Amino acid sequence: MTILHKLSDDDIEAVVGEKIAENIIRARDGKMHIVEGGGGVYGKLE
């Protein structure tokens, strides 16, 4: 998790590609609503 939170945007994009990097960056910036999972239920994006 430290890598996802502290790695620069460019470094993330170099590893996972542009589309996935955009989603990671949006999640880090709080621009994506994430519903937590638990009790046998997966989390999801809304």
Residue pairs with C-beta under 8 A, 6 or more apart in sequence:
4 12
4 24
4 28
5 28
9 21
9 25
12 21
12 24
12 25
13 21
16 24
23 32
26 32
27 34
32 45
33 45
33 46
34 43
34 44
34 45
34 46
35 43
35 44
35 45
35 46
36 43
37 43
37 44
